[in-house]
Amino acid sequence: MMNLFTGRTRQIGLAAAGLVVTGLVLTGVMGAGAGRFEPSGREVASCALPPPDAMGSAPGAGGEQPGPNGMVYVPGGRFTMGAVGFYADEAPLRAQSVDGFWIDRTEVTNRQFAAFVAATGYVTLAERGIEDVVPPGAAVFSFPDEAEKGSWAYAGDANWRHPAGAGSSLKGREDYPVVQIALEDARAYAAWKGRELPTEVQFEYAARGGLEGKTYAWGDEFNPDGQWMANNWQGIFPFFDEGADGFRGLAPVGCFPANGYGAYDLIGNVWEWTSDPYVEGQADVGLIKGGSFLCAANYCGRYRPAARHPQEELLGTDHIGFRTVLRVSSSGDPARN
């Protein structure tokens, strides 16, 4: 396995994570946790958590079948995948067929991931590292202050328990998306639940919420009637985030409107792992979808269902999370966990 932290391979890995950015400098590769500008604006208490029960039902031999708690049912169908006029890797437009499946209503939260760790003793890649391949730690974005622009740093003490490195914790953030998760960590959680990560096709289909051919998950207008529909960066990245959507930084799950299937935050807040590689046959570079709180109009702009981005599979960051899917059996009865 290639060492991500020596020579050209390390540069490729960080670029895949979106850390090699024009105008930004990756500093403190093995330093302490970087400082972080905490979210401000909207009161966190105003974000009502989605109800824990399942939403929708899957067709089955014995009639409609209810699903696992915390998931929504996405009925199968055909849709036009991809986009033109944005990034080249989103093209061409192509027709896709999808079988029905269940998907988590929100991103997996710190509370949910903590339950997995408590039950299994699992240790994430950022906590343990891989000898001679990747050291412990993860990538942290420091928000800009009045004196300088925001920047990325690799923090050796950053992990899901301490997402911004030393001095940070999950206190009061139990219902935020879990971050600093490598692809293998997300897969381990999904396997524990008897589930999988979504394929790119499943993710994009679910993110569209039943709308066909629209630019965004909610239509063709970014801010319909002045309403913010997803957590992203307002302002000039990486210099200032106005926080017009109520947050500067990560938000708790479920703070923005659900889409047509009843799923939250498939667009914005955190990028999300899929089960597919970015390029078929390319080792160690996975595919993330959905955009994050760092996506701005002047940089990234990937807060759209068709958008896609490469991501080093062994590198956790504080703007990438995940959710799981559950395929429906021929009887329509999903496994329960």
Secondary structure, 3 states (H helix, E strand, C coil): CCCCCCHHHHHHHHHHCCCCCCCCCCEEEEECCCCCCCCCCCCHHHCCCCCCCCECEECCCCCCEECCCCEEEECCEEEEECCCCCCHHHCCCEEEEECCEEEECCCCEHHHHHHHHHHHCCCCHHHHCECCCECCCEEEEECCCCCCCCEEEEECCCCCCCCCCCCCCCCCCCCCECCCCCHHHHHHHHHHCCCECCCHHHHHHHHHCCCCCCCECCECCCCHHHCCCCCCCCCCCCCCCCCCCCCCCCCCCCCCCCCCCCCCCCCCCCEEEEEEECCCCCCCEEEEECCCCCCECCEECCCCCCCCEEEECCCCECCEECCCEEECCCCCCCCCC
